[in-house]
Amino acid sequence: MSSTSHLLLAGLTLILLLPNQTVADRDDDEFKQCCLQLGMTHMELCKYPPEVNISDAGQIEDLGSHYPGWMKCYTNGKDNTQCCHQAGVDAGSNALCLVRI
C-alpha cells in the first residue's frame, strides 16, 4: 500500500504527504508505482538511488526490456538537463542526471 494520498480535483491530481513522510519517500512511491505500471518486477531498480546489480541476470533483463519507460519513471517524465547543469553536475560525475527522455 502506498504511503501517499492522491486527490483528484477538477482533472488535477494532488499528491499529499502523509504524517512522517518525506518528499523523498513520496518520490520513491511514485517511482515504484510507475515501474509497476510498466510491469517491472525488480522494485529495487525503482527507488532513489536505484540498486542495480549487474551480476543479477533477472534485474538486467527486467531493466533492458523496460528501459525507455524506466528512464521516464526515473526522471518523473522530465528533462532535468538544465537543472543538472545549474547544479554543477557533469556527465563524469552523474551521467543519469543528464539523460534526456
C-alpha positions in Angstrom: 0.0 0.0 0.0 1.3 3.4 -1.0 2.1 5.9 1.7 0.8 8.8 -0.3 -2.7 10.1 -0.7 -4.0 11.1 -4.1 -6.8 13.6 -4.5 -8.5 14.1 -7.9 -9.9 17.6 -8.2 -11.1 19.2 -11.4 -8.9 17.0 -13.5 -5.8 17.6 -11.4 -4.1 15.0 -9.2 -2.8 16.3 -6.0 -0.3 14.1 -4.1 -0.4 14.7 -0.4 2.3 13.8 2.0 1.1 11.7 4.9 2.3 12.3 8.5 6.0 11.3 8.9 6.5 11.1 5.2 9.3 13.0 3.4 9.4 14.2 -0.1 12.0 11.5 -0.8 9.5 8.9 0.4 6.8 10.3 -1.9 9.2 10.3 -4.8 10.2 6.7 -4.2 6.5 5.8 -4.0 5.8 7.5 -7.3 8.8 5.8 -8.9 7.7 2.4 -7.7 4.1 2.9 -8.9 5.4 4.0 -12.3 7.6 0.9 -12.5 4.6 -1.3 -11.5 2.5 0.2 -14.3 5.3 -0.8 -16.7 5.1 -4.4 -15.5 8.6 -4.4 -13.9 9.2 -7.0 -11.2 12.5 -5.8 -9.6 11.4 -3.0 -7.4 15.0 -2.4 -6.1 15.5 -0.7 -9.5 12.7 1.7 -8.8 13.9 3.7 -5.8 16.4 6.6 -5.5 19.1 5.7 -6.0 18.4 2.5 -7.9 20.2 -0.6 -6.7 21.4 -2.1 -9.9 23.4 -5.4 -9.5 25.0 -6.1 -12.9 25.5 -9.7 -11.9 21.8 -10.2 -11.4 20.5 -11.5 -14.8 16.9 -11.0 -13.8 17.5 -7.4 -13.0 19.3 -6.8 -16.2 16.6 -8.5 -18.2 13.9 -6.5 -16.4 15.7 -3.2 -16.9 16.6 -4.0 -20.5 13.1 -4.8 -21.5 11.6 -1.7 -19.8 14.5 0.8 -20.3 12.7 3.6 -22.1 9.8 3.5 -19.7 12.1 3.1 -16.7 14.0 6.2 -17.7 10.8 8.1 -17.9 9.9 6.9 -14.4 13.4 7.7 -13.1 13.2 11.3 -14.4 9.5 11.6 -13.5 8.9 12.4 -17.2 11.1 15.5 -17.1 14.2 16.5 -18.9 16.4 17.5 -16.0 19.5 18.5 -18.1 19.2 22.3 -17.4 18.7 21.7 -13.6 21.7 19.4 -13.6 23.9 21.9 -15.4 22.8 24.7 -13.0 23.7 22.4 -10.0 27.1 21.9 -11.5 26.6 18.2 -12.4 28.6 17.0 -15.3 28.5 13.8 -17.3 31.5 12.4 -15.5 30.0 12.7 -12.0 26.4 11.6 -12.6 25.5 10.8 -16.2 22.0 9.7 -15.3 21.2 13.3 -14.2 21.9 14.4 -17.8 19.8 11.8 -19.5 17.2 13.2 -21.8 13.9 11.4 -22.4 
